[in-house]
């Protein structure tokens, strides 16, 4: 992975791993219909609103920084989406899952109901469009689905959420509630006693995002 | 809102024809030719010789093209079974190309046109590696030099003297002539009584050479007695190509691009979910100046399907400042 030449403004576009998989499936699921913008790699603490040279130089440390090429892994890019909010917003939407990490024993279930804090003037809100939930390795789950959102896309995602294709093992579901049930397959553990993965939740309206670690422990008791 | 729907007019599909050098060296002319003793002594060596741009043992070695020999009556290679004459690798090759090119098992290859045509029983075939010719060979760029001792011939296709492409079966075909860059040295570039030097089939990356015509020019001829050791005739033309040291060829492909125009209005995408944009876990914006005059820096464009799956991504080469006074239009090009 290298840096892009920033002497001229260019756009370096690639298909993601998921995009290549959907293109190969040839079932129409590779169809771009929407976009989002993100500011991955930007550290806003570099913005200096007291720069003595004036406001034109506040973003000096950010303006001309070189950027890395795109990553094909959809879990490693578009981490920090830009969002549209009313002017004058002082606090930004933040996701609250009610837990900072998930630990499940084999076969155990958990339902997560994400909430969005500070969204559209509400201290706590459930987003109308629901939440995008991405598990990095769905093999760790016997069940992984979303409920509460009745769109065709959400229902299609649920029907294939635990199906993997080769080494592409991440899975995305949409819902206002996310249901997890840990795998009961012992062979996945090998000589280890735990499986580790991550769960990323993105508010489809707010763009707020949170990633928490998920641990599956071998055996039926913790 | 963080996702924005794209309209039909945000997409433009474009197809562009691109020509490039065929060889792994990225040079128009291939000057060095190597074979692999492992390949030629293996089963595939009974049928063809693979030609590399460098020694086959090197990491960067890649097959550039294969040389094979076909004979209608089975001469020029070993019998599969001595009790069944006429069935040899050369027969298999002849039948293979006859089916693929002529699309008629009762036809024979005819070289030349008008009053100067020739119908021999055999051919040498150069089959260009698919990764080299990509989609098709680019007519007019084929220049091959053959040398045997003090005899030299320069071959090319006749695309510059042909106004309308002719077809063999469903294959576009050009005659191979004596000349350069698609034009003959003399009137036709043919050989008296032997037709043309072969057939140039750009759409299947194949060049068929007429042994009789080549023999008239540089005095090399395939051994067409029965039960000849496999590989003998492939080596004859390989040696002439290697001695010539000059094989020029370009590839041609159509690249279909999907342009996506990503537009953000002045009121959109002015806040960020970046953790450095807020202070603490309560979501308070890091700088008071950002409350009424927020600024964000676009670095990445994500393109999604209806299921919110990220199918393509584009990175800008430098951050693009966005605030309530700016609108952005980013053109993303996806090649297929």
Interface residues (C-beta under 8 A of the other chain):
Chain A: X4 X5 X6 X8 X9 X10 X11 X12 X13 X14 X15 X16 X18 X19 X22 X23 X29 X30 X31 X32 X33 X34 X35 X36 X37 X38 X39 X40 X41 X42 X43 X44 X45 X47 X49 X59 X62 X63 X64 X65 X66 X67 X68 X69 X70 X71 X72 X74 X77 X78 X80 X81 X82 X83 X84 X85 X87 X88 X89 X90 X91 X92 X93 X94 X117 X118 X132 X152 X153 X154 X156 X157 X172 X174 X202 X203 X204 X205 X206 X207 X208 X209
Chain B: X1 X2 X3 X4 X5 X6 X11 X260 X262 X264 X267 X268 X269 X270 X271 X272 X273 X274 X275 X276 X277 X278 X281 X282 X283 X284 X285 X286 X287 X289 X291 X292 X294 X295 X296 X297 X298 X299 X300 X301 X302 X303 X304 X305 X306 X307 X308 X309 X310 X311 X312 X313 X314 X315 X316 X317 X318 X319 X320 X321 X322 X324 X330 X331 X332 X333 X334
